Amino acid sequence: MDRECCAPVVETPLTVSESEIISSTFRVLADPVRLRLLSIIASVPEGEVCACDLTTPVGRSQATVSHHLSVLLDAGLVTREQRGKWAWFQVAPGRADFVRSVLEGSETKVAV
């Protein structure tokens, strides 16, 4: 049997706690608008984006975008910095690898 074809994907299985945390995060990302918002935030060359620039790309109102951004913020996937009237968002530094793996995985696995 070819060892490379059958090598484990991960070294150890998730603990109960880890699976609950990741499951909760996937529930947040199961919404297409939130997933799109996260991908936009993660892909901007500047590393951060103003909430005011997110309504047009997702085709939603400012209130709806703000709600979805709050959910992403509560899940710890993004950080927020208030500058005057506008909020600026970036991928949370501690979650960048997770976000990258989710978004890169979606690009290679999904035929668009």
Secondary structure, DSSP 8 states (H G I E B T S, - for coil): --TTTT--SSSS---HHHHHHHHHHHHHHTSHHHHHHHHHHHH-TTS-EEGGGSHHHHT--HHHHHHHHHHHHHTTSEEEEEETTEEEEEE-GGGHHHHHHHHHHHHHH---
